[in-house]
């Protein structure tokens, strides 16, 4: 198409009032849309800014609360540690007191046992002392009899070796007991006992028997004095409390 033809065709397009109105409408509509979008963006920015400010304030407040709570926890932990240390100290004191009273109770029980105030039972030994066989060639018959000093030797050795309780012919001895000799009989706390004399003792049987059987010890001394000495280990010996003790 020639240039003249195109010009003639453009001349045929007529600009009417309708076209002008539509153009204005579109222009105004575009402006309104652009303005509305711009306002919306600004509003969103303001809301976001406001929301971010509130979140920051809330976060800061929570952070401060957390710091305060941690400080409180540290103080409470310090108090707890101090109280726990105090409790441990009190427990140590109580354990010492408990041990002290336990020792007192043990001592009291031991003293009651020595005094004959309580019944005791346990393993031990039984020693029998009998007069020796009479020899007509011997002028002094007392050289064949069991005397109180023979019994004292046995009783003392038993106590030294750890005997908890001792009795002679079933009569229990106490810390106040006394033994006298009167011819062929002995008197224990005013009660007479004829030979043979059976001495029973509660304690470790092995320890007690070993102490009495030492070479040159009590047994050898009594045998040299013509005393018939026998010793037996017992699995159970019972001593009742002494009446009126």
Buried (B, 14 or more C-beta within 10 A) or exposed (E): EEEEEEEEEEEEEEEEEEEEEEEEEEEEEEEEEEEEEEEEEEEEEEEEEEEEEEEEEEEEEEEEEEEEEEEEEEEEEEEEEEEEEEEEEEEEEEEEEEEEEEEEEEEEEEEBBBBBEBEBEBBBBBBBBBBBEEEEEEEEEEEBBBBBEBBEBBBEBBBEBEBBBBBBBEBBBBEEBEBEBEEEBBBBBEEEBEBBBBBBBBBBBEEBBEBBEEEEBBBBBBEEBBBBBEBEEBEEBEBEBBEEE
